């Protein structure tokens, strides 16, 4: 589990989230590329220490070590319960939400039905595969329906054009 200070070190001081494409300035401070680019377009200073950032320093390479650590921290934080910081191992079938063991035993989910995530994923995968088996038949039925109605529409259009043509001919004979 990631400690709070570890997460703080991997957090951009501008957007206050875990780094996305982190870059480091010569002063040693790191930011998300988009955040620091926007900040430097307004003022040529590091947002933390106010050191002037030369124009040539604005084209910064990605800090790959920091990026790797931030990516791992994101994975860890995404698999933890935001309320209890426990691993999310269950899915509440009632609320369709991921839950930790503490959530399951709490009042919020009292009387709800739970399944382990892997078991729920397996049954959802089976349902999806079952539904996909009928997909080609459904597509064919829709294509046939559209083709049938498109032909009727064309036939109706042709009939209207023919009636209009006959009317125009009659009108032209009447006034000739």
C-alpha positions, -999 to 999 in steps of 0.1 A, spaced: 0 0 0 14 34 -10 21 58 20 8 93 20 43 109 17 51 86 -12 20 97 -30 27 133 -22 61 130 -39 44 117 -71 17 145 -71 19 175 -94 17 207 -73 -3 224 -100 -31 199 -107 -28 180 -74 -31 146 -91 -5 119 -97 19 130 -125 9 125 -161 39 127 -185 62 143 -157 90 167 -166 116 183 -142 129 218 -144 166 226 -138 156 239 -103 146 203 -95 108 207 -93 86 183 -113 52 188 -129 29 173 -155 40 184 -189 7 200 -197 5 218 -163 40 233 -166 36 242 -203 4 262 -194 20 278 -164 52 288 -183 30 303 -211 17 328 -185 49 334 -165 85 322 -171 89 311 -135 88 278 -116 55 278 -98 71 265 -66 104 284 -62 98 313 -86 132 306 -104 132 321 -139 129 294 -165 149 302 -197 130 298 -230 152 269 -241 143 249 -210 106 249 -220 112 219 -243 117 193 -216 121 156 -220 99 132 -200 113 121 -167 109 84 -173 118 73 -137 92 96 -123 67 85 -150 73 48 -141 68 54 -104 37 76 -110 22 49 -133 27 22 -106 12 45 -80 -19 50 -102 -23 13 -105 -20 8 -68 -44 37 -60 -70 25 -85 -71 -9 -69 -76 5 -34 -109 15 -17 -108 53 -16 -126 52 18 -106 25 36 -75 21 15 -80 -16 15 -78 -38 -16 -109 -39 -37 -117 -76 -39 -155 -77 -42 -183 -64 -63 -215 -53 -47 -241 -69 -70 -268 -46 -56 -250 -13 -63 -227 -26 -91 -197 -11 -73 -163 -24 -63 -159 -29 -26 -134 -39 0 -141 -62 29 -147 -33 53 -172 -18 29 -190 -52 27 -194 -53 65 -205 -16 68 -239 -1 70 -238 13 35 -239 -22 20 -261 -38 47 -281 -67 32 -264 -64 -2 -252 -94 -22 -214 -96 -30 -192 -117 -53 -155 -119 -57 -143 -97 -86 -129 -126 -106 -161 -147 -102 -182 -117 -113 -159 -110 -143 -161 -147 -154 -199 -147 -153 -201 -113 -171 -177 -126 -197 -200 -156 -203 -230 -134 -206 -212 -112 -231 -201 -142 -252 -237 -155 -252 -250 -122 -263 -224 -119 -291 -235 -152 -306 -268 -137 -316 -252 -105 -330 -247 -117 -366 -284 -128 -368 -295 -94 -354 -274 -75 -379 -288 -95 -408 -324 -89 -396 -317 -51 -394 -301 -51 -428 -331 -70 -443 -355 -46 -426 -337 -15 -439 -333 -29 -474 -371 -38 -475 -381 -3 -464 -356 14 -486 -371 -3 -516 -406 6 -506 -395 42 -501 -379 42 -536 -410 27 -551 -432 53 -534 -409 81 -546 -411 68 -581 -449 67 -580 -451 103 -567 -427 114 -595 -449 96 -621 -481 112 -607 -464 147 -607 -452 142 -643 -487 132 -655 -502 162 -637 -476 185 -654 -484 171 -688 -521 176 -682 -516 211 -671 -494 219 -701 -521 205 -725 -548 226 -707 -529 259 -712 -514 251 -746 
